[in-house]
């Protein structure tokens, strides 16, 4: 097969992956705590690749090798809801997944269950460093969860300590990682550390009544979307021209064969 055709086809595939990444970023531009993905490319050289006899260079094709998560902080917006918290600085709020796994998030839109347990909107409990109130008897005696009474003014200080009407009830587990790139996405705003142990956050300031917005720059993403679309269209036209040229040469050669 024509190497030029393979190269343009590989470029089209890489641009499709780029378009998917940019499209996902734009779709989550309004998701609290969302962190944008950025793709990067590499030239792939196959094991059986043969060098060009004219240049002695191995044929290579572009691929979208991987995506990296942009962990830069998004804007903090005031909501004035007492159960909304934003993390100002590096760090994550620890929550408990459905199988007991510890997950992490920066989306601090919290709520409570009918029993008063502090949870995420998906129903995952916010993990507590220590339970400061007397654990209730029965099914709500989990020492790693925070329970709020049905009534009372909720206050969350800058360190994540939770109190109701001035009475301490728990301390949110706020952590940070030496290298946040160990984290992998679980959905739009949840992360798994894959067994890597974090440390207690030392430079995070909790803002009650605020939420962190997505760090996606919509204008920048829109420009990149247009660029990727144009690149894909250029490669598509090039592929079509190469294919037509190959067909034309084959027809011309066969026409002269006696």
Secondary structure by P-SEA (a helix, b strand, c coil): ccaaaaaaaaaaaaaaaaaaaaaaaaaaccccbbbbbbbbbbbbbcccccccccccccbbbbccccccccccccbbbbcccccbbbbccbbbbbbbccccbbbbbcccccccccccccccccccccccccccccccccccccccbbbbccccbbbbcccccccccccccccccccccccccccccccccbbbcccccccccccbbbbcccccccccaaaaaaaaaaaaaaaaaaaaaaaaaaaaaaaaaaaaaaaacc
